[in-house]
Amino acid sequence: MTFRSKIYLLPFVILAVESFAQPNAPVNSLPYDETTYNNVLLTHGIIYAIAFSLVFPAGALLLRLFPSRNLVWYHITVQIIGMIFMFAGFGLGCWLCAQYSPVSNPN
């Protein structure tokens, strides 16, 4: 990456950091209920499991089991779908860490 392309990423980095900033709150106070946290945690795990145990291997096996010129586009499509699942799971994990910091309150 050149310096010019890195400088374009700076606003996105600043927005990402600011979106996770929280006002000063006591460590033991939770801004959400426990069922929401558990549901999002379960959804995060299911999405990651689907992405990494089904979608990504299916995209890789697609090329090996059915070699063809046009199959490359199906492989690309399946891998992009896997990346969408991966980023959705990552976003849920970031939300969980922003709402409940396991480092500041391990109990």
C-alpha positions in Angstrom: 0.0 0.0 0.0 1.2 3.4 -0.8 1.0 6.4 1.6 -1.8 7.9 -0.4 -4.0 4.8 0.0 -3.2 4.6 3.7 -4.2 8.2 4.3 -7.6 7.4 2.7 -8.2 4.7 5.4 -7.6 7.2 8.2 -11.3 8.4 8.4 -12.5 4.9 8.6 -10.2 4.0 11.4 -11.2 7.1 13.3 -14.9 6.3 12.9 -14.3 2.7 14.0 -12.5 3.8 17.2 -15.1 6.4 18.0 -18.0 4.0 17.5 -16.5 1.7 20.2 -15.9 4.5 22.7 -18.2 4.5 25.7 -19.0 7.1 28.3 -17.5 6.5 31.7 -19.7 3.9 33.4 -19.2 1.7 36.4 -17.6 -1.6 35.6 -20.4 -3.7 37.0 -23.2 -1.8 35.2 -24.5 -3.5 32.0 -26.2 -1.3 29.4 -28.2 -4.3 28.1 -30.0 -7.3 29.5 -28.3 -10.7 29.8 -30.7 -12.5 27.4 -29.7 -10.0 24.6 -26.0 -10.7 25.3 -26.5 -14.5 25.2 -28.6 -14.4 22.0 -26.0 -12.2 20.2 -23.2 -14.5 21.5 -25.0 -17.6 20.2 -25.7 -15.9 16.9 -22.0 -14.9 16.6 -21.0 -18.5 17.2 -23.5 -19.9 14.7 -22.5 -17.4 12.0 -18.8 -18.2 12.5 -19.5 -21.9 12.5 -21.4 -21.7 9.2 -18.7 -19.5 7.6 -15.7 -21.5 8.6 -17.0 -25.1 8.6 -19.5 -25.0 5.7 -19.1 -22.1 3.3 -15.3 -21.7 3.0 -14.7 -25.4 2.7 -17.5 -25.7 0.1 -15.9 -23.0 -2.0 -12.6 -24.7 -1.9 -13.9 -28.1 -2.7 -16.0 -26.7 -5.5 -12.9 -26.1 -7.5 -11.3 -29.5 -6.8 -14.3 -31.7 -7.3 -15.8 -30.0 -10.4 -13.0 -28.5 -12.5 -14.2 -26.1 -15.2 -13.5 -22.6 -16.5 -16.9 -21.2 -15.5 -16.8 -22.8 -12.1 -14.3 -20.2 -11.0 -17.1 -17.6 -10.8 -19.1 -19.9 -8.6 -16.1 -20.4 -6.4 -15.6 -16.6 -6.1 -19.3 -16.1 -5.3 -19.2 -18.8 -2.6 -16.1 -17.3 -1.0 -17.6 -13.8 -1.0 -20.7 -15.2 0.7 -18.3 -16.8 3.3 -16.6 -13.4 3.8 -20.0 -11.8 4.3 -20.7 -14.4 7.0 -17.3 -13.8 8.5 -17.6 -10.0 8.7 -21.1 -10.3 10.2 -19.8 -12.6 12.9 -16.8 -10.3 13.5 -19.2 -7.3 13.8 -21.3 -9.2 16.3 -18.1 -10.0 18.3 -17.0 -6.4 18.2 -20.4 -5.3 19.5 -20.2 -7.9 22.3 -16.8 -6.6 23.3 -17.9 -3.0 23.1 -20.9 -3.7 25.3 -19.2 -6.0 27.8 -15.4 -5.8 28.1 -14.2 -9.2 29.3 -10.8 -7.6 30.2 -12.1 -5.0 32.6 -14.6 -7.3 34.3 -13.7 -11.0 34.0 -16.5 -12.2 36.3 
